[in-house]
Amino acid sequence: MTQRNPPRSLSTDFLIVGGGIAGYQTAINLLPLGSVTLVSRGSIVSGSSYYAQGGLALPWGFGYDAVESHVADTIRAGAGLCDPANVRVLVEEAEEAYATLVSLGVPFDRDSAGELLLTREAAHSRPRIIHAGGDKTGSLIVKTLAQNVHGHERFTFLTPFRLHRLLKEDSGRVAGGLFMSEDGQEWVSVRSGATILATGGFSALFARTTNPPSQVGDATAVAAAAGAQLERLAFTQFHPTVLDLPGQVPFLLTEALRGEGGHIVDQKGHRILFRYHPDGELAPRDVVSRALWLEARNRPGVKLFLSVVHLSENYLRQRFPQVYFHCLEAGIDLSREPAPIRPAAHFQMGGIRTDMDGRTTLSGLYAVGEVASTRVHGANRLASNSLLEALVMGNRVGRTIASLRAEGDLLPPEALEEGEPSPGATHEPGALSLEDLRILLWEKAGIVRTEEQVAMGEEEVLAALASEKTGETTPKEALLHNALTLSRLLFEDLKTAPRVGANYFVESRNSWGGSSPDSAHAGSKEKTV
Ligand code: SIN
């Protein structure tokens, strides 16, 4: 057994876990109130927001009509599970979030007259998405936020560390976290007045994903182990247009390409989506992904492509530089030929249950961004509402914490008993690996499933958990344990969650042919197993 160093102990007013847009936006709000320690598993910016291409949805114009139509589109895409009051808060506070980004210096794209360029994405009834660097919106926002935080005298950055356990006071209040370095050699115990999780979703638990490999829901499982309520785990959004080249990591081809007139076609050049939805390529994301899945299943040998050959090379280079050059390097010139596509796991609508102030069900613990379930996305998120949620909720958590702090609440504890590393899970050689688990989830909890598949998937996960031993855990083993725990909760939720939107079931493998998969979006007998 290796000898570990005893944990270092730190104290901070506010502890944020996660270095994406949600984490940094929260940090910007909290730095005026006290010291902030941000812990990240990666480099200065990490998580999925860096890779967000499409943009930021705004009720552009910010008048009554603009707000009402953004609210209505969000609720319609959400397929019956949005909380309408929460959606309204999200949209009404978009203007404040946008103004802050502009004041911090995010270079949103504008025309020669200085007017913002707006684009459209699926299920939006009008163009309202702003973008930066063409298709580099996520990276430019998160870098700008990070630049405004790093170097601040009250800011401490700790990396690369993963959250091992939440620390609690005797009262049950969460008062910090115990972190393990990525090499397992160093432990840091951080005491805090408020602990904010901004660690993103868990789409990398699926074999095919647009997310970076770190997004396996590690911190979500840690929060669950501490007693935080999770919900709506059954609702994973699969993005339809993800580059599909043999041996290559899936790469997102932004929905904005369809907003700019891109078509989804088969190898004969026939558009397929109008058979599934009257809005064709601009149908809600869950509908489009399901349609692609069903086409592939029902028409053996079919190949599906995203075609933007109507756009010039010059335009593509400027408007979609990231996508254009990535495809070019892979041997596809998008101005001349279509790109092969297949859906991939992209976003979680559910997660750690919070209210619209970011409060979880555990005192002292907050969650912001994709890690949280605020119910604003319902059963299927509207395109480009994710960055908006991270920004708006970062502001709201900041305000919640500011008012508690003003009342003299939220001080870090003097000391905590629990800051010692404790034994964790270990796995026998040959047991289910993280890679095996990712394939299992893709196959048994993917875009379309049957009850039998879910039962089989759950059984395998339970068997893997039952075979774990207790001992001195390594980061890899702790991560696998958390991934298994989260998968168990996901399979459990799949059995009972409402079957709408992204939670799509069919009766048996034999019923995969035939009727329109879009009927599931509106509610049909096919989705009732
Ligand atoms: C995309 O650019 O297609 C992704 C944007 C989103 O997830 O809303």
Residues whose N, C-alpha, C, O or C-beta is under 5 A from the ligand:
A	BS01	SIN	Q53 G54 L253 T254 E255 A256 L382 A383 S384 N385
